[in-house]
C-alpha cells in the first residue's frame, strides 16, 4: 500500500508539473494608446525578465475574436468592454498605467518557484544595466509573443481533439498496467 501511495504521489506531480510563471493574454485594440503602452511593457520588459512566460495578444477589433473577449470579460467580471484587458493566470486587470508594472510582475510570479523568481530578479537587474544588450543576447524571447487568430485556434482544436483522446487513452492503459504490476508484486510478498 505504501508503494501505491508513492506511485500516486509521483503521478500527481507529473500531472501538476513544476510551478512556473503564469502566461499572459492581452486583449487590445490597435487604436488604443493604453494598449500600446501595455504591449510595450509586456513585450519589451516582462518577456525578458521572465524567460518562461508566453504572451498571447488578442486584437478585439477582429470580429472573429469577439467571442473570446466577451467570455473573458464575463470571467473577469468586468462590466465594460474597455481595453487593454490583461489576464495573467487567474488574475485580471483592465486598463494600463505605468504604476501597474509591479502588480503585473506579482501576478506573473504568483505560482513561480523561488529559483524562477531569482532568475527574474537577476534578469531585471541586467535589463536595468543594459536593456538593449540584454535583449540582443536574448533575442529569441521575442518569439514568446504570438497573435491569437480565432480561425486558426478552431482548426487546431478540431485537429488536436484526436491527439487528446489518444493521450488520455494511453495514460489510462499505463496507469492500469502499473496498478496490475503493483497488485501482482504485492501478492508475491
Residue, then its C-alpha position, 0 to 999 in steps of 0.5 A: x500500500x505504501x508503494x501505491x501511495x508513492x506511485x500516486x504521489x509521483x503521478x500527481x506531480x507529473x500531472x501538476x508539473x513544476x510551478x512556473x510563471x503564469x502566461x499572459x493574454x492581452x486583449x487590445x485594440x490597435x487604436x488604443x494608446x493604453x494598449x500600446x503602452x501595455x504591449x510595450x511593457x509586456x513585450x519589451x520588459x516582462x518577456x525578458x525578465x521572465x524567460x518562461x512566460x508566453x504572451x498571447x495578444x488578442x486584437x478585439x477589433x477582429x470580429x472573429x475574436x469577439x467571442x473570446x473577449x466577451x467570455x473573458x470579460x464575463x470571467x473577469x467580471x468586468x462590466x465594460x468592454x474597455x481595453x487593454x484587458x490583461x489576464x495573467x493566470x487567474x488574475x485580471x486587470x483592465x486598463x494600463x498605467x505605468x504604476x501597474x508594472x509591479x502588480x503585473x510582475x506579482x501576478x506573473x510570479x504568483x505560482x513561480x518557484x523561488x529559483x524562477x523568481x531569482x532568475x527574474x530578479x537577476x534578469x531585471x537587474x541586467x535589463x536595468x544595466x543594459x536593456x538593449x544588450x540584454x535583449x540582443x543576447x536574448x533575442x529569441x524571447x521575442x518569439x514568446x509573443x504570438x497573435x491569437x487568430x480565432x480561425x486558426x485556434x478552431x482548426x487546431x482544436x478540431x485537429x488536436x481533439x484526436x491527439x487528446x483522446x489518444x493521450x488520455x487513452x494511453x495514460x489510462x492503459x499505463x496507469x492500469x498496467x502499473x496498478x496490475x504490476x503493483x497488485x501482482x508484486x504485492x501478492x508475491x510478498 
